Amino acid sequence: MADWNPALYSRFEDERTRPAAELLARVPLDAPLLAYDLGCGPGNSTALIAARFPGTEVIGLDTSPAMLESARVRLPGLAFAQADAGTWTPDRAPDLIYANAVLQWLPDHATLLPRLFGLLAPGGVLAVQMPDNLAEPTHRLMREVAGAGPWSAAIGDPAVAGRLGRMLEPAAYHDLLAPHAAAVDVWRTAYHHRMADAAAIVEWVSATGLRPFLDPLDPEERAGFLAAYTRAIDAAYPPRSDGRRLLAFPRVFVVARAR
């Protein structure tokens, strides 16, 4: 995919940071020595970690040069580096591996999460939050529109672009980690974000889940796809009593502590 757009991603920063804060609030650590923020993006989640643990060495990792540059400008006192969470290995065992809204992009969770958990220092914590919205209208309609227009050949298999099959059921994450952990906490929360209109919902997903559908398209195809998708979103998310739209956004959380 093309590089991420930090400015577009940050337009809904309050909504995106809320689950990051709620994940961090459930981390059972007092003063970790070393913490990594996987998929740190523009640094909004990294800032939370640094604020909660002011004496901790906090390092943000991301694959996107644009996101890393934005994070460095925001948090000049912290370290940031380019790395892929799927293959990354730290130089020394961290006390906290924090992965907010990044692992859903990676395959083979049955191998990935135990691997990350195994990198922790004794007593360390793996804290993960992942959007679980592939069955929601936003993402179901991405796949439907992708397969029903002149842009379909450029996009390819909508299931591949839509990352179907990557997420496991919440209980499966417990079962993966519980045999090796001192404690595992798994929960699922559905947020309902108040959005101005259908265009705002499209703008939200354009920074994340819609990118694999848009990136292969030329400008004309992209404009056509977005117009069709916006019409579908407008019908799927009708105005509420105050004229706003409610964007349901389920997320899965996993906090596992090493022995």
C-alpha positions in Angstrom: 0.0 0.0 0.0 0.9 3.6 -0.3 2.3 5.3 2.8 -0.2 6.4 5.5 -1.5 9.9 5.8 -1.0 11.1 9.4 -3.2 14.2 8.9 -6.1 12.2 7.6 -5.7 9.6 10.4 -5.6 12.3 13.1 -8.8 14.0 12.0 -10.6 11.6 14.4 -7.8 11.5 17.0 -10.1 11.7 20.0 -12.2 8.8 18.9 -9.1 6.7 17.9 -7.3 7.5 21.2 -10.2 6.5 23.5 -9.7 2.7 23.1 -5.9 3.2 23.3 -6.4 4.9 26.7 -8.8 2.2 27.9 -6.4 -0.5 26.9 -3.6 1.2 28.8 -5.7 1.6 31.9 -6.0 -2.2 32.2 -2.2 -2.8 32.0 -1.2 -4.2 35.4 2.3 -2.6 35.7 3.6 0.1 38.0 7.0 1.1 36.7 8.1 -0.8 33.6 11.7 -0.3 32.5 11.1 -0.7 28.8 8.0 -0.3 26.7 7.4 -0.7 23.0 4.4 0.9 21.1 3.9 -1.3 18.0 2.2 0.5 15.2 2.6 3.8 17.0 1.2 5.9 14.2 1.5 9.6 14.7 2.3 9.1 18.4 -1.0 9.5 20.1 -0.8 6.2 21.8 2.9 6.6 22.6 2.1 9.8 24.4 -0.3 8.0 26.6 2.3 5.4 27.6 4.9 8.1 28.3 2.5 10.0 30.4 1.5 7.0 32.5 5.0 5.7 33.0 7.2 8.9 33.1 10.4 6.9 34.1 10.0 4.3 31.4 12.0 4.1 28.2 9.3 4.2 25.6 10.1 3.3 21.9 7.5 3.7 19.1 7.7 1.4 16.1 5.8 1.7 12.8 6.3 0.7 9.2 5.2 4.1 7.9 7.9 6.8 7.4 5.2 9.5 7.4 3.7 8.3 10.6 7.1 8.1 12.3 8.0 11.6 11.2 4.7 12.9 12.6 5.4 11.1 15.9 8.9 12.5 16.2 7.6 16.0 15.7 5.0 15.4 18.3 7.2 13.7 20.9 10.8 14.9 20.2 12.0 13.4 23.5 11.1 9.8 22.6 12.7 7.3 20.3 11.0 6.0 17.2 12.1 3.4 14.6 10.8 1.7 11.5 9.9 -1.9 12.1 7.3 -4.5 11.2 5.4 -5.9 14.1 5.1 -9.2 12.3 8.9 -9.8 12.3 10.2 -7.4 14.9 12.5 -8.7 17.7 13.7 -6.4 20.4 17.4 -6.1 21.5 16.3 -6.8 25.1 13.2 -8.2 26.6 10.6 -5.4 27.2 8.3 -5.1 30.2 5.4 -3.9 28.0 4.5 -4.6 24.4 1.6 -2.4 23.5 -0.1 -2.8 20.2 -3.1 -0.5 19.6 -5.0 -1.0 16.3 -2.1 -2.6 14.4 -2.2 -6.4 14.6 -5.5 -6.6 12.6 -3.4 -5.8 9.5 -1.2 -8.9 10.0 -2.0 -12.5 9.3 -1.7 -15.7 11.3 -2.7 -14.5 14.7 -2.4 -18.0 16.1 1.4 -17.7 15.6 1.8 -13.9 15.9 0.4 -13.3 19.4 2.2 -16.1 21.1 5.4 -15.0 19.4 5.0 -11.4 20.7 4.1 -12.7 24.2 7.2 -14.8 24.2 9.4 -11.7 23.8 8.4 -10.3 27.2 10.6 -10.0 30.2 9.3 -12.0 33.3 6.2 -10.3 34.6 5.9 -8.3 31.4 2.6 -7.5 29.7 1.3 -7.8 26.1 -1.5 -5.3 25.6 -3.4 -5.5 22.3 -6.4 -3.7 20.9 -7.8 -4.5 17.4 -10.8 -3.2 15.5 -13.3 -6.1 15.0 -15.5 -4.4 12.4 -15.1 -6.6 9.3 -18.7 -7.6 9.6 -20.0 -4.1 10.1 -21.7 -2.2 7.3 -18.6 0.0 6.8 -16.5 -3.0 5.9 -19.1 -5.3 4.4 -20.0 -2.5 1.9 -16.4 -2.0 1.0 -16.3 -5.5 -0.2 -19.7 -5.3 -2.0 -18.9 -2.1 -3.8 -15.4 -3.4 -4.7 -17.0 -6.3 -6.5 -19.7 -4.5 -8.3 -18.1 -1.8 -10.5 -15.6 -1.1 -13.2 -12.9 -0.9 -10.5 -13.3 -4.5 -9.5 -10.5 -5.9 -11.6 -8.0 -3.3 -10.2 -9.0 -4.1 -6.6 -8.9 -7.9 -7.1 -10.4 -10.2 -4.5 -12.5 -8.1 -2.1 -11.9 -10.7 0.7 -8.2 -10.2 0.4 -8.4 -6.4 0.3 -10.8 -6.6 3.3 -8.5 -8.8 5.4 -11.2 -11.4 5.9 -10.1 -14.4 8.0 -7.3 -12.6 10.0 -9.2 -11.9 13.2 -10.0 -14.7 15.6 -12.9 -14.9 18.1 -12.1 -13.2 21.4 -12.1 -16.5 23.3 -9.5 -17.9 20.9 -7.0 -15.2 22.0 -7.5 -16.3 25.6 -6.9 -19.9 24.6 -3.7 -19.0 22.7 -2.1 -17.2 25.7 -3.6 -18.6 28.8 -1.4 -21.8 29.0 1.7 -19.6 29.1 0.5 -16.6 31.1 0.1 -15.6 34.7 -3.2 -13.9 33.8 -5.1 -13.1 30.6 -7.9 -10.5 30.3 -10.0 -10.5 27.1 -12.9 -8.3 26.3 -14.9 -6.8 23.4 -16.4 -3.3 23.3 -18.6 -1.7 20.7 -18.2 2.1 20.6 -20.9 4.2 18.9 -19.3 7.4 17.5 -21.4 10.4 16.6 -20.6 11.4 13.0 -21.8 14.4 11.2 -22.9 12.6 8.0 -22.1 9.8 5.7 -19.2 11.7 4.2 -17.6 11.8 7.7 -17.9 8.0 8.0 -16.2 7.6 4.6 -13.5 10.0 5.7 -12.9 8.0 8.8 -12.4 4.7 7.0 -10.5 6.3 4.2 -7.5 6.6 6.5 -7.5 2.9 7.5 -9.7 0.1 6.3 -10.6 1.6 2.9 -7.0 2.1 1.9 -6.4 -1.4 0.3 -9.5 -0.7 -1.9 -8.5 2.8 -2.9 -4.7 2.4 -3.4 -4.9 0.3 -6.6 -7.3 2.7 -8.4 -6.6 5.5 -10.8 -8.2 8.9 -10.0 -11.3 8.2 -12.2 -11.9 4.7 -10.7 -11.3 6.1 -7.2 -13.9 8.9 -7.6 -16.5 6.4 -8.9 -15.8 3.9 -6.1 -16.0 6.6 -3.4 -19.3 7.9 -4.9 -20.9 4.5 -4.9 -19.5 3.6 -1.4 -20.8 6.9 0.0 -24.3 6.3 -1.3 -24.2 2.8 0.3 -23.0 4.2 3.6 -25.6 6.9 3.6 -28.3 4.3 3.3 -26.7 2.0 5.9 -26.3 4.7 8.6 -29.5 6.8 8.6 -29.7 10.0 10.6 -30.5 9.7 14.3 -32.9 11.9 16.2 -30.3 14.8 16.3 -29.4 14.4 12.6 -26.1 12.7 13.3 -25.1 9.2 12.2 -23.9 6.6 14.8 -20.9 4.6 13.7 -20.8 1.3 15.6 -17.2 0.3 16.0 -16.5 -3.0 17.8 -13.0 -3.6 19.2 -11.3 -6.6 20.8 -8.8 -6.1 23.7 -6.3 -8.6 25.1 -4.0 -8.0 28.1 -1.8 -10.9 29.0 0.8 -10.9 31.8 3.9 -13.2 31.7 4.9 -15.4 34.6 
